[in-house]
Amino acid sequence: MDKIKVGIIGSGFIAEHHCASYSQIPYVEIVGLSSLNTLEAKEFRKKYNINVEIYKKYEDLLKLDCNAISVCVPNYLHLKITKDILRSGKHALVEKPLAKSVEEGQQMLDAEKSSNRSIFYCENNIYAPSFSKVKEILEDGALGKIYMGRGKEQHSGPHSAWFYKKKEAGGGVLLDLGVHDIACLYWYLNSEVKEVFCQTKCIQETRETFGKCEVEDNVMGILHFDNGAMISIEESWTAPGGYDMRFELYGTEGHIKVAPTFSNLLSVYSEKGYGYAVEKVRTTKGWTFPVPSEAWSFGYPQEIQYFMECIINKKKPLTDGYFGLKILNIIETMYKSAETKKIEEVQSL
């Protein structure tokens, strides 16, 4: 088999997950990196033993002979970079959210149609082992008809300044964490979201070295599905203690709970602390709940390998660009609900 050649644009937290995931696949070769932060990119190169060029301008990376490029950059750059990747004859692996808005996302899909290449929408939770098991159980009919549920993600806030700026991010915690919950719930229930209600707040208006928070940092919302299910979501950037992610679903024949973080799989008490437990944990003193093989538990390597197999087999992915656009459409409607303070109907795309 000829190797699939890939490049990565970006060198932050998510870019490292992509780099690590590609490095685990024997038939994939990383041929180039692009980043404005050369020191970060050099660390990737050293850590994963990849002797490749680092390009300041991503356009230079696009000139290389390769099959696909990972888009691991701030939200406001997704539109232009993805369009440029597709026009260069390469597939684009776009990290969530697809774009800042439905309008931008639609432009990306229009570019995809004329390129004969694909957008692979990176929603890692759908490929995570624990969440995949939930889907398997639901498809077996173990819970009967789902009528109610809850999705929740929270931590103390992102590690980059652009997340907190409206112009660069497009939105706050709803677009950052809520996008995960909505995607999983839409996948779990296999039903369209017809109406939403949402409330947003900014609790922590100033963010240490990041300055003013211009977007919402806490959200509560309700999704009404066509099949009658009513699901709430809770998202927060102001919760200390590390990344907390979980779902609860209730059906006529049973219920299910899943929480890959804060689980009892592994628990540690330490008075002196230790190296690393899980994303966003600032201290490891006292009780902690480390997540073993964190990237694997959260589905990053499985997602990347699946996309590579889609390229080889010319197969449409489960999470394509249209999937990402549908989730973005639900989120935009939730922002509208937060403004009008009313239940809003999700319009068909």
N, C-alpha and C positions, 0 to 999 in steps of 0.2 A: 504493500500500500504506500502510495506517495504521501509524504507528510503534509498535514494541513498547516499552512504558514499563517501566523497571526501577529498583530501588533496591538499595543495598548497605548491609549491616550489618557494621560493622568498619572499621578504617582501618590495619591492619598490612600485613605483607609480601604476603599472599595477596589481601587486599582491593585492593591496588594493581594486581595482575595482572588482577583482574576489572574494575576501573575502566578500565584501559588497553585491555582487550579489547573491552568495550562501546563505548568511544570510537572504535574502528576500524570499527564496523558502521554504515553510513549509515541503516539503518532502525530503529536502536535509540536510545532517548532515556533518559538517566539523569535521573530526576526527584527523587531525594532520597538523602541519605547519613545514616547514623546511627552515631555513635561517642561514646564517653566521652572520647576524646582529640580535642578540637575542633581543636587546632593541626594534628594529622596530617590530619584531614579537610579543613581549609582548604588544606593543601598540595596534596591531590588536586584540589580544586576549581580551584585556580590552575593547576596543571600541565596538566590536561586541559581547561581552559577550559569548565567546566560551572558555570553560575550557578544553583545549587540550594540549598535549605535544608539545614542540618545539624541533626539532631535528637539530643538527648542520650538521650531515651527512644525505643527502637526501635518501641514501640507507636504513637507519633505518625507514624512513617514508614508503618506499615501502614494508616493511614487514607487515604493518598493513592490516587488512581486510577492503578493500574499493574498490569502483568501478572505480574511475577516479582521475587523478591527474592533476592539473594546472601547466603548465610550464611557469613561469614568471621570467625568468632569462636572462642574456645577450646572444646575438646571438650565440656566440661560444660554448655555453653549450647546445644548443638545440639538437644537434645530439646525444650525449652520453646519456643525461638524458632521452630523448624521447625513445630511444632504450631500456634503462633499465626499463622504466615504462611499455612499451609494453611486454617485456619479463617477467615482474612480474605479468602479467595477468590483467593489468588495462588499461583503456582507457586514452589517453593523450590529454589534451586541450593545444595546442601549440600556444602561442602568435606570432603575425606577427613580422618579416618575418619568414617563415617556417624554414629557415636555412641560413647560410652564403652564400651558393652556391647551384646550381642545383645538383652538385655531392653529397653534403651532404644530400640534400632533398630527392634524389633518394634512398640513403641508409636508410633513415627513412621510406620511403614507402615500401622498401623491408622488413624491420623489421615488419612493420604493416601486410603485407601479411602472414607472417609466425606465427603471434601471435594470430590470431582470435580476435583481438581487433582493435579499431579505433583511428585514429588521427582526432581530431576536430580542424580545423584551425580557429583561433580567428581573425576575421576581423570584428570588432565591427560596422564599418560604414554601412555595408550592413544591419544590424539589427536596425539601428537608425530610428526613426519614420519619420523624414523629408525625408531621402533618400529612405526609403521604399515606401513613397508616390510617389516619382518621378518614381520609377519602376512601380507602379500601373498605373500611368498616361501614361507612355510609352507603357505599354502592352495594354492599351485601344486604342492605335493608335492616340492619340491626336496631336502628333507632325508630323505625317506622316513619311517620310523616313529621318532619322538623317544623316546629311552630314558634320556637323562641330560642334566643342564644345571645352570646356576648363575645366580643373580641376586644383585646386589650394589649396595648404596648406602651411602655413608659421607660424613661431614663432621665438623666439630669440635663440632657441637651447635647446637640452635635458639637464636634470638635473643630469646626471651621467657621470663620466669620460670615461667609456668604449665605449660610443657612438662615441667618437672622435678618437678611435684607430683602425687602419685598421685590425690588427690581431684579435681583439676581436669582432668588429662589422661586418666586411666583406665589409662594404660600408658606405656611409654617408647619407645625406638627401634623396637621391633617394630610398635607402633601408628602411629608417625610415618612411618618409612621402609619398614618391611617391608610395610605395606599397599600400597605402590606395586608392589613386586616380585610379591607374591602375586596382585594384580589382573591384572598383565600376563601372568604365567605361566598363570593360569586362562584368560585370553583366548586366549593363544597355543595352548595344548594342547587347548582346547575339550573338556576332560574334568574330571570331578569329582575333588576331593582326598579320598581315602578315609582316609588315616592321616598323622599328623605326628609328628615328634620334634623337640624344641627344648631349647636350653640358653641361659640368660640370665645376664648379669653386670653389676655396676656397678663400673666401673674408676675413674672420676673422681667421687668421692663429694661433693666440694664444687665449686661452679661460680661462682667469682669473685663478681660482684654478685648472682647468682641464688640463692646459698645452697646448702643440702643438696639433693642429687639423690636423690629418693625412689623412682625407677623404674630400670629397666635401661637401660644406655647401650651395651651390646653384645649381639648375639644371633647364634647360629648355629642353623639349622634345616634339616630335611629334609622335603620334601613328597612323599608317595607318591600318584600319580594312578591313577585307575581303568584307564587305558590302559597301565599298567605303567611309565610314566616315573618316574624318581626325580630330583628337583631340589633342590639345596641353595640356601639363601639366607644371606647374610652382611650384617648391618646394624651400623653403628657411629656413635656420636656423639663419638668420641674421636680421630678421624683428622684431623690438620691438613692444610692444603694445598688446601682447597676441595672442592667437591661432586664426588664420583666415583660414577658410575652406569653399570652395564653388565649385559649378559646374554650368556651363552654357551649354545647349545643343540646337542646332538649327536644325530644320527639315523643310520639304517642306510645312508643314501645321501649323507650329507654333514654339515657343521656350519656354524654361523653365529655371528658375534660382533658385538655392537653396543655402542658406547660414545659417546654424544653429548658427554660430558665427557672431558677428558684425551685428546682425539683429535688426530690430526696435521693436521686441516683448517687450523688456524692455530696457530702456536707463536711465542712472543716471548721474546727474552732482553733484559733491561734491568737495568743497574746502578743506575739512579736510580728505577725504578718508574714507574707511570703510573696512570690513573684507576681503571678497573674491569675485571676479567677474567671472573669468574663468581661465583655465590653462594658465600659462606663463605670466599673467599680473603682472608686478612688482609693480605697484602703482594703487590705485583706486581714486586718485585725478583727478579732471577735468571730462571729459565725459568718461563714461564706458558703456559697453553693457553686463551686466551679463547674463549668460546662466542658466535659471531655471532648477533645477534637472539635473545637468550637465551629470552625469553618464547615466541617462535615455535618455537624448537628444542625447547622443553619442552611444547609443545602447548596453551598457555593460550588464545590467540585462536581456534584451530581448535575447541577444546572449547566455548567460549562461543557461537561462531557456530552450531555444530551444534545446541546446545540451543535457540537462538532459532528455528532452522528446524524443530525438533521442535514447538515451540509453534505456529508458523504452520501447519504441516501436520498438527497433532494426531497426531503420530507418537510411538510409544514409543521412548525413547532406548536406545542400547546399554548405557549405564551408568545404570540406573534405581536406585530405592531398594532393590529386592530384590537387585540385583547387589552393592551396598554391604553389605547385610546378610549375604550369603553370604561375602564376604571377611572381615567381622567375625567370623563364626562360625568360620572357619578359624583366625583369630588367637587367639580365646578358647581354642580347643582346643590351640594351641601353648603358651599360658600354662599350661594344665593339664598339658601334657607336661613343662614346665620344673619344675613343682612335684612331679610324681610321679616324674620321671626315667625315664619309660617312653614307649613309642610309644602314642599315643592315637588312637582312631577318631573321625573327624569325623562327628557326628550330622547326619542330614538335618533341614532346617528344615521 
